Amino acid sequence: MGNAYHGQRRFCSVQYLPKGTWAISAQTALACDFTGANGAVTILHHDTYRGERTHASFILGRLKGGAAKALLVSDKVESVADARKDASLIGPNGGWVDQAGVAHGAEGTLTLNMARTGFLTQPGALVSLLDSALN
């Protein structure tokens, strides 16, 4: 779903409408907040981020071993079915947590038992795999 992701980037720059509302869907707003969180942790080296649009909180979880360097975990929890669909809007590294506590990548980029990361997550939580080097 690369096209959906690249298309949502354009919507992330939508200007505020009167009374502080956004002219984008809740799913796109969350995907935009993931984009902002990704920048905050990879460029600004922050370990936490609060989304401008959804007010979702994000925390960076550094991973040991493997190709991935970190996992961005959101406190946004949806039904597992909705999370599975919305993970593709986050981008190629977007994912969701299933009922067993395993994070799955929207495009098969991730299968990770969240208990091993030390982060407590709920089924339906949205995540993003970060493969850039983080200090």
C-alpha positions as CSV (number, residue, x, y, z in Angstrom):
1,M,0.0,0.0,0.0
2,G,2.8,2.4,-0.7
3,N,0.5,4.6,-2.7
4,A,-1.8,5.1,0.3
5,Y,1.1,6.1,2.4
6,H,2.6,8.6,-0.1
7,G,-0.9,10.0,-0.6
8,Q,-1.4,10.6,3.1
9,R,1.9,12.6,3.3
10,R,0.2,15.3,1.2
11,F,-2.7,15.5,3.7
12,C,-0.4,15.8,6.7
13,S,0.3,19.4,5.6
14,V,-3.4,20.4,5.5
15,Q,-3.9,23.7,7.3
16,Y,-6.1,24.2,10.3
17,L,-9.7,25.1,9.6
18,P,-11.7,27.4,11.8
19,K,-12.0,26.3,15.4
20,G,-8.9,24.1,15.1
21,T,-10.4,21.2,13.2
22,W,-8.7,19.2,10.5
23,A,-10.1,18.3,7.1
24,I,-8.7,14.8,7.2
25,S,-10.0,11.5,8.6
26,A,-9.1,10.2,12.0
27,Q,-7.0,7.4,10.4
28,T,-5.1,9.8,8.3
29,A,-4.6,12.1,11.3
30,L,-3.1,9.2,13.2
31,A,-0.8,8.3,10.3
32,C,0.3,11.9,10.2
33,D,1.1,11.8,13.9
34,F,3.1,8.7,13.3
35,T,5.1,10.6,10.7
36,G,5.7,13.4,13.2
37,A,6.7,10.9,15.9
38,N,9.1,9.2,13.5
39,G,10.8,12.6,12.9
40,A,10.9,13.4,16.6
41,V,12.7,10.2,17.4
42,T,15.0,9.9,14.4
43,I,15.9,13.6,13.9
44,L,15.4,15.2,17.2
45,H,16.3,12.1,19.3
46,H,13.3,12.3,21.5
47,D,12.1,9.2,23.3
48,T,8.5,10.4,23.5
49,Y,6.1,12.4,21.3
50,R,2.6,13.6,21.6
51,G,0.6,13.8,18.4
52,E,-0.6,17.3,17.3
53,R,-3.8,16.0,15.6
54,T,-4.9,13.0,17.7
55,H,-3.1,13.7,20.9
56,A,-1.9,10.1,20.9
57,S,1.2,9.4,22.9
58,F,4.2,7.7,21.3
59,I,7.2,6.0,23.0
60,L,10.4,4.8,21.5
61,G,11.4,1.2,22.3
62,R,15.0,0.3,21.4
63,L,15.4,-3.2,20.2
64,K,18.4,-5.5,20.7
65,G,19.6,-7.6,17.8
66,G,18.1,-8.1,14.4
67,A,17.9,-5.6,11.6
68,A,15.6,-3.2,13.3
69,K,16.9,-0.6,15.7
70,A,13.7,0.6,17.4
71,L,9.9,0.3,17.6
72,L,7.7,3.3,17.9
73,V,4.7,2.3,20.1
74,S,1.5,4.4,20.2
75,D,-1.1,4.5,23.0
76,K,-3.8,4.5,20.4
77,V,-5.8,1.3,20.7
78,E,-8.4,0.1,18.2
79,S,-10.1,-3.2,17.5
80,V,-7.6,-5.6,16.1
81,A,-9.5,-5.7,12.8
82,D,-9.4,-1.9,12.5
83,A,-5.7,-1.7,13.7
84,R,-4.8,-4.2,11.0
85,K,-6.3,-2.0,8.3
86,D,-5.0,1.3,9.7
87,A,-1.4,0.0,10.1
88,S,-1.0,0.2,6.3
89,L,-1.8,4.0,6.5
90,I,1.3,4.4,8.8
91,G,3.5,3.4,5.9
92,P,5.5,0.3,4.9
93,N,6.8,-0.1,8.5
94,G,3.4,0.3,10.2
95,G,2.0,-2.5,12.3
96,W,-0.5,-3.6,14.9
97,V,-0.5,-5.8,18.0
98,D,-2.7,-8.9,18.0
99,Q,-4.6,-10.6,20.8
100,A,-1.5,-12.7,21.8
101,G,0.6,-9.6,22.2
102,V,2.6,-10.1,19.0
103,A,3.2,-7.0,16.7
104,H,2.7,-7.7,13.0
105,G,3.9,-5.5,10.2
106,A,1.3,-4.3,7.7
107,E,3.5,-5.4,4.8
108,G,5.1,-8.4,6.5
109,T,8.1,-6.3,7.8
110,L,7.6,-7.3,11.4
111,T,6.7,-10.1,13.8
112,L,7.7,-9.3,17.3
113,N,6.5,-10.6,20.7
114,M,5.9,-7.4,22.6
115,A,6.6,-9.0,26.0
116,R,10.2,-9.4,24.9
117,T,10.5,-5.7,24.3
118,G,9.6,-4.7,27.8
119,F,6.7,-2.5,26.6
120,L,3.2,-3.3,27.8
121,T,0.8,-2.9,24.9
122,Q,-2.8,-3.8,24.4
123,P,-4.3,-5.8,21.5
124,G,-5.1,-3.3,18.7
125,A,-2.2,-0.9,19.6
126,L,-0.5,0.6,16.5
127,V,3.3,0.5,16.1
128,S,6.0,1.4,13.6
129,L,9.3,-0.2,13.0
130,L,12.2,2.2,12.8
131,D,15.2,0.8,11.0
132,S,17.4,3.9,11.1
133,A,20.3,4.0,13.6
134,L,19.2,5.8,16.8
135,N,21.6,7.0,19.5
